[in-house]
Structures are given as structure tokens and as C-alpha cells.
């Protein structure tokens, strides 16, 4: 039996984003990526979903009404 560590991967739309640091929480990762993708700051995070040897988290745009 072998133990394999699963790495995290983040996805936003069709973009795959690498894990900036395994030590960061999901909220800290969101903050880090929001500098490049401002929409991520208010995005909903879903996951993790196990795909192969990765834990995949998805950032989905928050849908709201301006007014």
C-alpha cells in the first residue's frame, strides 16, 4: 500500500490555477488570486472534488442584482 498526497488545484471559468501554497487556507488562496482575477474576491467556492490525484476547487462568479 502506498500513500499519495493529493495536491490542490483551483479553477476559475476554464482557467486552471496552481496552488500558491499548501499552507494557505481556501480564503487566503482566494485573496491571493483576487489580485489577478478581481471577480474571485466575491466568488463562491465549491469543492473539493477528487479528480485523479488532485483536489479541485472551483471559483464560481457570484450572481447578484445591482440596484
LINGIPE-V837011 format. One record per residue. RES is the residue in three letters. OMEGA is omega as a letter, one per 40 degrees, with the letter a starting at -180 (NA if undefined). Layout:
RES;OMEGA  RES;OMEGA
This chain:
UNK;i  UNK;i  UNK;a  UNK;i  UNK;i  UNK;i  UNK;i  UNK;i  UNK;a  UNK;a  UNK;i  UNK;a  UNK;i  UNK;a  UNK;i  UNK;a  UNK;a  UNK;i  UNK;a  UNK;i  UNK;i  UNK;a  UNK;a  UNK;i  UNK;i  UNK;i  UNK;i  UNK;i  UNK;i  UNK;i  UNK;a  UNK;a  UNK;a  UNK;i  UNK;i  UNK;a  UNK;a  UNK;a  UNK;a  UNK;a  UNK;a  UNK;a  UNK;i  UNK;i  UNK;i  UNK;i  UNK;e  UNK;i  UNK;a  UNK;i  UNK;a  UNK;i  UNK;a  UNK;i  UNK;a  UNK;i  UNK;i  UNK;i  UNK;i  UNK;i  UNK;i  UNK;a  UNK;a  UNK;a  UNK;i  UNK;i  UNK;NA
